Amino acid sequence: MTYQQLKPKELLKIKTLGELKSSGYQPQSIKEELRQNLIRKIKSKENVFEGIWGFEDTVIPDIERAILSRHNINFLGLRGQAKTRIARMMTLLLDEYVPVVEGSELNDDPMQPLTAFAKSLITEKGDDTPVIWWHRDDRYTEKLATPDVSVADLIGDVDPIKAATLKLSYSDERVIHYGLVPRSHRSIFVINELPDLQARIQVALFNILQEGDIQIRGFKLRLPLDIQFVFTANPEDYTNRGSIVTPLKDRIESQIITHYPKTIEIGKHITAQEAKVEGKPLEQIYIPELMKDLIEQVAIEARHSEYVDEKSGVSARLTITAFENLLSAAERRIYLNNEKQTVVRIADLIGIIPAITGKVELVYEGEQEGAGLVAYNLIGKAVRTLFAEYFPTPEQKKKDKEGNPYVLPLSWFGEGNHLDILASQSDKEYKKTLHMVPGLEKITTNFVKKLPDQEKEFYMEFVLHGLAEYSQLSKKLLDTGMQFKDLFSSMFDLGAPGEGDLDEDDFN
C-alpha cells in the first residue's frame, strides 16, 4: 500500500522518520498539494466552496484557475463579499494530515528540514527522529493589516533574551524570534485589508513572494518558505487609506474580483444560510416570500442610493442582521400578546432600521439627511420597487380605461378616516384594522395570484405602503407603528404642523 492510499488512522500510527520513509511519503509544496486535491475534487464533481452563493460562474472558476496555476491570490472587492470566508475554505483543499518534525518551530517537513533545529535533530537521531502529524485546520494563519503591524510581527527579529539565556552570539540563527510568516511555513497565510499595511512593511514581503526566502536584521539566512499567500483588499482603500505598492501587486500572480449577489434569489440564499435563528420560535412566525424579497431589495436600493457611498459598498451583513431583527420584531409581538402564531408585517420593517444604519457609509448629502431617515427612505424605495411587480401603479391606472382599482380605499381616507398599524397590535386587531378599509381586500385578491389565506392581510398592508410610496396616501411614523391618512388632509391639517414629515428626531 502506498502512502497516498493510507487512511488518517494509519497515518497517525507513523511515529518516526524511518516509518515515514517506508510508507513511500514524498514531500510536495503546499501549492502542489492544493492543486492535486483540487483536480481530484473537480473530477469527482465535488463542491469545494460549499455555501458560497452567486460565484459559481464568476469568482470560483477564477480561484480554481489560480490554484491550478500555483498562484498567490489577491481578492479585490467591497465589504461583505465573502473574501475571507473563501480564503478560510481553501484549507479543505489541503491533505487532512501532513508529517512534521516533532518540536520544530517552523513545522519542518521530515524529508525536507528547514531550520537548524530540525536538521540537527535528524543528523543526531536519523530514522528515529520523532514525527508528529499536523491537521489541515491548523495550517491556516490570518492577519488583519493595520498601520501598527511591524516587520518583526510578520517576518521576525533578533531576541536578545534568547541570546542571553542560551549564551549565543547575535550571529547565530537560533537567536531569531520568527514572525507570523515563517511560522506559517507549509500553510495558507492570509493578510486581510492589504492596503492598510504600511508601504515599508509591504516591501518586506517582496522576497518571500518571489524567492521564498526571508531577511532578518542583516542575517545571511535563506529559508525557502513554502506558503500559499492569500490577500484581501477593498477598492476603496486604494484612494482613501492606502494602496498596494506596485512591485507587490506585480508579485501577486492572480487578482480576483468579487461582487455582490446579482439576483434577489441569490441574496435570499445567503441570508437564510447566515442568519442566526437558533432558539427563535420559527414555527410560530410565518414569513411571506415577498418579505424576504423586500429585505434583499433594501440592500439593492442602498447600493444605488445617492445618499450612500457607492465605493464603500453595502455588506451582505445588512440583509442578514435585518432579517434577524425582522424575526425578533415578530417574536416580541408573540410574547407581548401571548399568541401562538403571527405573520410578519410590512410595519415590522421599521424594526430593521438599526440593522441598516450601521452598515451604510453615507456621503455628505446622506449625513445631512441623517442615518435613520436614509434607512427609512431605503425601505420605502424597496416597497415602491416591488409594489410595481405585484400591483398596477397609480400612474398606470390613471391611463387605463378600466378605471382606478384604488378609488374605494382612497375615497375612504379622503373622508377623513385614518388607519394606525401598531407593532405590538395582536393579530386579531391587525386583521380587523385592515378590513376596515373598503376595497382593500378585493384589490389584493384580484392582483395577487395563488394568495395563501394567511398572507392576505400582509398584502393588504403592502397595498397601503405602496400607495403611500406613490404619493396617494400620507404615511406617518408613530412611536409604536405607522399611521395612514389622506394625503391632502395631512398637508392642510393646521392642527398638526409637519404631520407626515420625518426628520432625524423621529428615529431618536
C-alpha positions as CSV (number, residue, x, y, z in Angstrom):
1,M,0.0,0.0,0.0
2,T,1.4,3.4,-1.0
3,Y,1.5,6.5,1.2
4,Q,-1.4,8.1,-0.8
5,Q,-3.6,5.1,0.0
6,L,-3.1,5.2,3.7
7,K,-6.1,6.4,5.8
8,P,-5.8,9.0,8.5
9,K,-5.8,6.4,11.3
10,E,-3.0,4.5,9.6
11,L,-1.0,7.7,9.0
12,L,-1.2,8.7,12.7
13,K,0.5,5.4,13.6
14,I,3.6,6.5,11.9
15,K,5.9,8.0,14.7
16,T,9.4,8.1,13.2
17,L,11.2,9.3,10.1
18,G,12.1,5.7,9.3
19,E,8.5,4.6,9.3
20,L,7.6,7.6,7.2
21,K,10.2,6.7,4.6
22,S,8.9,3.1,4.5
23,S,5.4,4.4,3.8
24,G,6.6,5.9,0.5
25,Y,6.0,9.5,1.6
26,Q,7.2,12.1,-0.9
27,P,7.3,15.8,0.0
28,Q,5.3,18.3,-2.1
29,S,4.8,22.0,-1.9
30,I,1.6,23.4,-0.5
31,K,0.7,24.9,-3.9
32,E,1.1,21.5,-5.5
33,E,-0.9,19.9,-2.6
34,L,-3.8,22.4,-3.2
35,R,-3.6,21.8,-7.0
36,Q,-3.7,18.0,-6.8
37,N,-6.6,18.0,-4.3
38,L,-8.5,20.5,-6.4
39,I,-8.0,18.3,-9.5
40,R,-9.4,15.3,-7.6
41,K,-12.4,17.3,-6.4
42,I,-13.2,18.7,-9.9
43,K,-13.0,15.2,-11.4
44,S,-15.4,13.8,-8.7
45,K,-17.8,16.8,-9.1
46,E,-17.3,17.9,-5.5
47,N,-18.3,21.4,-4.5
48,V,-15.2,22.9,-2.9
49,F,-16.8,26.1,-1.7
50,E,-20.0,24.9,-0.2
51,G,-22.3,27.7,0.9
52,I,-20.8,30.3,-1.3
53,W,-23.7,31.6,-3.4
54,G,-23.6,33.6,-6.7
55,F,-19.9,33.0,-7.5
56,E,-20.4,29.7,-9.3
57,D,-19.8,31.1,-12.8
58,T,-17.6,34.1,-11.9
59,V,-15.3,34.1,-8.9
60,I,-14.9,30.3,-8.2
61,P,-13.7,29.4,-11.7
62,D,-11.1,32.2,-11.3
63,I,-10.0,30.8,-7.9
64,E,-9.7,27.3,-9.4
65,R,-7.6,28.6,-12.3
66,A,-5.3,30.4,-9.9
67,I,-4.8,27.3,-7.7
68,L,-4.2,25.1,-10.8
69,S,-1.6,27.7,-11.8
70,R,0.0,27.6,-8.3
71,H,-0.6,31.3,-7.9
72,N,-0.8,33.5,-4.8
73,I,-4.1,35.3,-4.8
74,N,-5.5,38.8,-4.0
75,F,-9.3,39.0,-3.6
76,L,-10.4,42.5,-4.5
77,G,-13.9,43.5,-3.6
78,L,-16.2,45.6,-1.4
79,R,-17.0,44.8,2.1
80,G,-19.2,41.7,2.8
81,Q,-18.4,39.8,-0.4
82,A,-17.2,36.6,1.4
83,K,-13.5,37.2,0.6
84,T,-12.1,36.0,3.9
85,R,-14.6,33.2,4.1
86,I,-13.4,31.8,0.8
87,A,-9.8,32.0,2.0
88,R,-10.7,30.0,5.1
89,M,-12.4,27.4,3.0
90,M,-9.2,26.8,1.0
91,T,-8.0,24.6,3.9
92,L,-10.4,22.0,2.6
93,L,-8.1,21.5,-0.3
94,L,-5.2,20.6,1.9
95,D,-4.3,17.0,2.8
96,E,-6.0,16.1,6.1
97,Y,-2.7,15.4,7.8
98,V,1.0,16.1,7.0
99,P,4.1,15.0,8.9
100,V,6.1,17.4,11.0
101,V,9.4,17.0,12.8
102,E,8.4,17.0,16.5
103,G,9.4,20.2,18.3
104,S,10.3,22.1,15.2
105,E,9.4,25.8,15.4
106,L,8.6,26.2,11.7
107,N,6.7,22.9,11.1
108,D,9.6,21.3,9.2
109,D,8.9,18.5,6.8
110,P,10.9,15.5,8.0
111,M,12.1,14.8,4.4
112,Q,12.9,18.5,3.7
113,P,14.1,20.1,7.0
114,L,14.3,23.8,7.0
115,T,15.5,25.0,10.4
116,A,18.8,24.4,12.2
117,F,16.9,22.6,14.9
118,A,15.3,20.1,12.6
119,K,18.5,19.4,10.6
120,S,20.5,18.9,13.8
121,L,17.8,16.5,15.2
122,I,17.7,14.4,12.1
123,T,21.5,14.3,12.0
124,E,21.6,13.1,15.6
125,K,18.7,10.6,15.5
126,G,18.4,9.6,11.9
127,D,15.4,7.3,11.2
128,D,14.5,7.5,14.9
129,T,13.6,11.2,14.5
130,P,10.2,11.6,16.1
131,V,7.4,12.6,13.7
132,I,4.0,14.1,14.6
133,W,1.0,14.8,12.4
134,W,-0.4,18.3,11.6
135,H,-4.1,18.7,10.8
136,R,-5.2,20.9,7.9
137,D,-7.3,23.1,10.2
138,D,-4.2,24.2,11.9
139,R,-2.4,25.1,8.7
140,Y,-4.1,28.4,8.3
141,T,-2.9,31.8,9.6
142,E,-4.8,35.1,9.3
143,K,-3.6,38.6,10.0
144,L,-5.6,41.8,9.8
145,A,-3.3,44.5,8.3
146,T,-3.3,47.6,10.5
147,P,-0.9,50.6,10.4
148,D,0.9,49.4,13.6
149,V,1.9,46.0,12.1
150,S,5.7,45.8,12.1
151,V,8.3,43.8,10.2
152,A,9.1,41.9,13.4
153,D,5.4,40.9,13.6
154,L,5.4,39.4,10.1
155,I,9.0,38.3,9.5
156,G,10.7,38.2,12.8
157,D,13.5,39.8,14.8
158,V,16.6,39.1,17.0
159,D,15.6,38.0,20.5
160,P,18.2,39.3,23.0
161,I,16.7,37.4,25.9
162,K,17.0,34.1,24.0
163,A,20.6,35.0,23.1
164,A,21.5,35.8,26.7
165,T,19.7,32.7,28.0
166,L,21.3,30.3,25.6
167,K,24.7,32.2,25.6
168,L,24.6,32.6,21.9
169,S,26.1,35.4,19.7
170,Y,23.8,37.5,17.6
171,S,25.2,35.9,14.5
172,D,23.6,32.6,15.5
173,E,20.4,31.6,13.7
174,R,19.0,30.3,16.9
175,V,18.6,33.8,18.4
176,I,15.9,34.7,15.9
177,H,12.4,35.0,17.0
178,Y,10.3,34.2,13.9
179,G,7.2,36.2,13.0
180,L,3.9,35.0,11.6
181,V,5.1,34.4,8.1
182,P,7.9,31.9,8.8
183,R,5.6,30.2,11.4
184,S,3.2,29.7,8.5
185,H,5.6,27.5,6.6
186,R,3.6,24.8,4.7
187,S,0.4,26.8,5.5
188,I,-2.1,29.2,4.0
189,F,-1.3,32.7,5.1
190,V,-4.0,35.4,4.7
191,I,-3.5,39.1,5.1
192,N,-6.8,41.0,5.2
193,E,-7.1,44.6,4.1
194,L,-3.6,44.6,2.5
195,P,-3.6,48.3,1.5
196,D,-3.7,49.2,5.2
197,L,-0.2,47.7,5.6
198,Q,2.4,50.4,5.6
199,A,4.5,50.5,2.3
200,R,7.7,49.6,4.1
201,I,6.1,46.5,5.5
202,Q,4.7,45.6,2.1
203,V,8.3,45.8,0.8
204,A,9.3,43.2,3.3
205,L,7.1,40.7,1.6
206,F,8.8,41.0,-1.8
207,N,11.5,38.3,-1.3
208,I,9.0,35.9,0.3
209,L,6.6,36.1,-2.6
210,Q,9.3,35.9,-5.4
211,E,12.2,33.9,-4.0
212,G,10.5,32.3,-0.9
213,D,13.3,33.5,1.5
214,I,13.4,36.0,4.4
215,Q,15.9,38.5,5.7
216,I,16.1,39.5,9.4
217,R,18.4,42.2,10.6
218,G,21.1,41.6,8.1
219,F,21.2,37.8,8.7
220,K,22.6,35.8,5.8
221,L,19.7,33.5,6.2
222,R,17.9,31.7,3.4
223,L,14.7,30.0,4.4
224,P,12.9,28.7,1.3
225,L,9.5,29.1,2.9
226,D,6.6,27.2,1.4
227,I,3.4,29.3,1.8
228,Q,0.2,29.9,-0.1
229,F,-0.4,33.6,0.2
230,V,-4.0,35.0,0.1
231,F,-4.6,38.7,0.3
232,T,-7.9,40.7,0.5
233,A,-8.4,44.3,-0.4
234,N,-11.2,46.8,-0.8
235,P,-11.0,49.0,-3.9
236,E,-11.9,52.0,-1.7
237,D,-8.6,51.5,0.2
238,Y,-6.6,52.4,-2.9
239,T,-7.6,56.0,-2.6
240,N,-8.9,56.6,0.9
241,R,-6.5,54.8,3.3
242,G,-3.5,53.4,1.4
243,S,-2.5,51.4,-1.6
244,I,-0.8,48.2,-2.6
245,V,2.7,49.1,-3.7
246,T,3.2,48.4,-7.4
247,P,6.1,45.8,-7.1
248,L,4.0,43.8,-4.6
249,K,0.9,43.8,-6.8
250,D,3.2,42.6,-9.6
251,R,4.3,39.7,-7.5
252,I,0.8,38.5,-6.6
253,E,0.0,36.4,-9.6
254,S,-3.8,36.4,-9.6
255,Q,-6.1,39.2,-8.6
256,I,-9.7,38.0,-8.4
257,I,-12.6,40.5,-8.3
258,T,-15.6,39.6,-6.1
259,H,-19.1,41.1,-6.3
260,Y,-22.4,41.3,-4.6
261,P,-25.3,38.9,-5.3
262,K,-26.6,39.6,-8.8
263,T,-30.2,38.5,-8.0
264,I,-32.6,38.6,-5.1
265,E,-32.8,34.8,-5.1
266,I,-29.1,34.5,-4.5
267,G,-29.3,37.1,-1.8
268,K,-32.1,35.2,-0.1
269,H,-30.0,32.0,-0.1
270,I,-27.1,33.8,1.6
271,T,-29.4,35.5,4.2
272,A,-31.2,32.3,5.1
273,Q,-27.9,30.5,5.4
274,E,-26.1,33.0,7.6
275,A,-28.9,34.4,9.8
276,K,-28.6,33.4,13.4
277,V,-32.1,32.0,14.2
278,E,-31.2,29.4,16.9
279,G,-33.7,29.4,19.7
280,K,-36.3,31.6,17.9
281,P,-39.8,30.2,17.7
282,L,-39.7,29.9,13.9
283,E,-42.7,27.5,13.8
284,Q,-44.8,30.3,15.3
285,I,-43.7,33.0,12.8
286,Y,-44.9,33.0,9.2
287,I,-42.8,34.9,6.7
288,P,-44.3,35.6,3.3
289,E,-41.8,35.3,0.4
290,L,-42.4,38.9,-0.5
291,M,-41.0,40.0,2.9
292,K,-37.8,38.1,2.2
293,D,-37.6,39.9,-1.2
294,L,-38.1,43.2,0.5
295,I,-35.2,42.7,2.8
296,E,-32.9,41.9,-0.2
297,Q,-34.3,44.9,-2.1
298,V,-33.4,47.2,0.7
299,A,-29.7,46.3,0.2
300,I,-30.1,46.7,-3.6
301,E,-31.6,50.2,-3.1
302,A,-28.8,51.1,-0.7
303,R,-26.1,50.1,-3.2
304,H,-27.7,52.5,-5.7
305,S,-28.7,55.3,-3.3
306,E,-27.4,58.8,-3.9
307,Y,-27.0,59.1,-0.1
308,V,-24.8,56.0,0.3
309,D,-21.1,55.9,-0.6
310,E,-21.0,53.5,-3.6
311,K,-17.3,53.0,-3.3
312,S,-17.6,51.8,0.3
313,G,-20.3,49.2,-0.6
314,V,-23.1,47.7,1.3
315,S,-22.2,44.4,3.0
316,A,-24.3,41.3,2.8
317,R,-24.3,41.5,6.6
318,L,-27.0,44.2,6.2
319,T,-29.6,41.8,5.0
320,I,-28.6,39.1,7.4
321,T,-28.9,41.3,10.5
322,A,-32.1,43.0,9.1
323,F,-33.7,39.5,8.7
324,E,-32.7,38.7,12.3
325,N,-34.3,42.0,13.5
326,L,-37.4,41.3,11.5
327,L,-37.8,37.9,13.2
328,S,-37.2,39.5,16.5
329,A,-40.0,42.1,15.9
330,A,-42.5,39.3,15.2
331,E,-41.1,37.3,18.1
332,R,-41.6,40.2,20.5
333,R,-45.2,40.6,19.4
334,I,-45.9,37.0,20.1
335,Y,-44.7,37.4,23.7
336,L,-46.5,40.7,24.2
337,N,-49.8,39.3,23.1
338,N,-49.3,35.8,24.4
339,E,-50.1,34.4,20.9
340,K,-49.3,31.1,19.4
341,Q,-48.8,32.4,15.8
342,T,-48.1,35.6,14.0
343,V,-47.3,36.8,10.4
344,V,-44.6,39.3,9.9
345,R,-45.9,42.7,8.8
346,I,-44.7,45.5,6.5
347,A,-44.7,47.7,9.5
348,D,-42.1,45.4,11.1
349,L,-39.6,46.7,8.6
350,I,-39.3,49.7,10.9
351,G,-37.5,47.3,13.3
352,I,-34.7,46.7,10.8
353,I,-33.6,50.4,10.7
354,P,-30.9,49.8,13.4
355,A,-29.5,47.0,11.2
356,I,-29.2,49.4,8.3
357,T,-27.8,52.5,9.9
358,G,-24.5,50.8,11.0
359,K,-24.0,49.1,7.7
360,V,-24.0,52.0,5.2
361,E,-21.4,54.7,4.8
362,L,-23.1,57.9,4.0
363,V,-21.9,60.6,1.6
364,Y,-22.2,64.3,2.6
365,E,-25.9,64.6,1.5
366,G,-26.7,61.4,3.4
367,E,-25.1,62.8,6.6
368,Q,-27.3,65.9,6.2
369,E,-30.4,63.7,6.0
370,G,-29.4,61.6,8.9
371,A,-28.7,57.8,9.0
372,G,-32.2,56.9,10.4
373,L,-34.0,58.9,7.8
374,V,-31.9,57.4,5.0
375,A,-32.6,53.9,6.2
376,Y,-36.4,54.7,6.4
377,N,-36.3,56.0,2.8
378,L,-34.4,52.9,1.6
379,I,-37.2,50.8,3.0
380,G,-39.7,53.0,1.2
381,K,-37.9,52.6,-2.1
382,A,-37.8,48.8,-1.7
383,V,-41.5,48.8,-1.2
384,R,-42.1,51.1,-4.2
385,T,-39.9,48.9,-6.5
386,L,-41.6,45.6,-5.6
387,F,-45.1,47.1,-5.4
388,A,-44.9,47.5,-9.2
389,E,-44.2,43.8,-9.6
390,Y,-47.4,42.8,-7.9
391,F,-49.9,45.6,-8.4
392,P,-50.5,48.3,-11.1
393,T,-49.1,51.6,-10.2
394,P,-51.5,54.5,-9.7
395,E,-49.9,56.3,-12.7
396,Q,-50.6,53.2,-14.9
397,K,-54.3,53.1,-13.8
398,K,-54.9,56.7,-14.5
399,K,-54.2,56.0,-18.2
400,D,-56.2,52.7,-18.1
401,K,-59.7,52.8,-19.4
402,E,-60.8,50.2,-16.9
403,G,-60.6,52.7,-14.1
404,N,-58.6,53.0,-11.0
405,P,-58.9,50.0,-8.6
406,Y,-57.7,52.2,-5.7
407,V,-60.7,54.5,-5.8
408,L,-62.6,52.9,-2.9
409,P,-59.7,52.9,-0.3
410,L,-58.5,56.3,-1.4
411,S,-62.1,57.7,-1.0
412,W,-62.4,56.2,2.4
413,F,-59.2,58.0,3.5
414,G,-60.4,61.2,1.7
415,E,-63.5,61.2,4.0
416,G,-61.2,61.9,7.0
417,N,-60.6,58.3,8.1
418,H,-57.1,57.2,9.2
419,L,-55.5,53.8,10.0
420,D,-53.0,53.0,12.7
421,I,-50.9,49.8,12.3
422,L,-49.1,49.2,15.5
423,A,-46.1,47.0,16.1
424,S,-47.5,45.4,19.2
425,Q,-51.0,45.0,17.8
426,S,-52.4,41.5,18.2
427,D,-53.1,39.6,15.0
428,K,-56.8,39.8,15.6
429,E,-56.7,43.6,15.9
430,Y,-54.3,43.9,13.0
431,K,-56.7,42.0,10.7
432,K,-59.7,43.9,12.0
433,T,-57.9,47.2,11.3
434,L,-57.1,46.4,7.7
435,H,-60.5,45.1,6.9
436,M,-62.0,48.5,7.9
437,V,-60.7,49.9,4.6
438,P,-63.2,49.2,1.8
439,G,-61.9,47.7,-1.4
440,L,-58.5,46.8,0.1
441,E,-59.2,43.0,0.2
442,K,-60.6,42.9,-3.3
443,I,-57.5,44.7,-4.7
444,T,-55.3,42.1,-3.1
445,T,-57.3,39.0,-4.2
446,N,-57.6,40.4,-7.8
447,F,-53.9,41.0,-8.4
448,V,-52.1,38.5,-6.2
449,K,-52.5,35.1,-7.8
450,K,-52.5,32.0,-5.6
451,L,-52.7,34.1,-2.5
452,P,-52.4,31.9,0.7
453,D,-55.1,32.8,3.2
454,Q,-52.5,33.7,5.9
455,E,-50.8,36.2,3.7
456,K,-54.0,38.2,2.7
457,E,-53.6,40.9,5.4
458,F,-49.9,41.1,4.7
459,Y,-50.6,42.0,1.1
460,M,-53.4,44.4,2.1
461,E,-51.0,46.3,4.2
462,F,-48.5,46.2,1.4
463,V,-51.0,48.0,-0.8
464,L,-51.3,50.8,1.7
465,H,-47.5,51.2,1.9
466,G,-47.3,51.1,-1.9
467,L,-49.9,53.8,-2.3
468,A,-48.0,55.9,0.2
469,E,-44.8,55.5,-1.7
470,Y,-46.6,56.6,-4.9
471,S,-47.9,59.7,-3.1
472,Q,-51.5,58.6,-3.0
473,L,-51.6,58.4,0.8
474,S,-49.8,60.0,3.7
475,K,-47.7,57.7,5.8
476,K,-46.5,58.9,9.2
477,L,-44.1,57.2,11.5
478,L,-45.6,56.8,15.0
479,D,-43.7,55.9,18.2
480,T,-45.4,52.5,18.1
481,G,-46.1,51.9,14.4
482,M,-47.4,53.6,11.3
483,Q,-50.4,55.8,10.5
484,F,-52.0,56.2,7.1
485,K,-54.2,59.2,6.2
486,D,-55.4,61.1,3.2
487,L,-52.5,62.9,1.5
488,F,-54.2,66.3,1.2
489,S,-55.8,66.4,4.6
490,S,-52.5,65.7,6.2
491,M,-50.9,68.5,4.1
492,F,-53.6,71.1,5.1
493,D,-54.1,69.9,8.7
494,L,-53.2,73.1,10.6
495,G,-53.7,71.3,13.9
496,A,-50.8,69.0,13.4
497,P,-48.0,71.0,11.7
498,G,-45.4,68.9,10.0
499,E,-47.5,65.8,10.2
500,G,-46.4,63.2,7.7
501,D,-42.9,64.7,7.5
502,L,-40.0,62.9,9.1
503,D,-36.7,64.2,10.5
504,E,-33.9,62.6,12.4
505,D,-35.7,63.2,15.7
506,D,-38.3,60.6,14.7
507,F,-35.5,57.9,15.0
508,N,-34.0,59.0,18.3
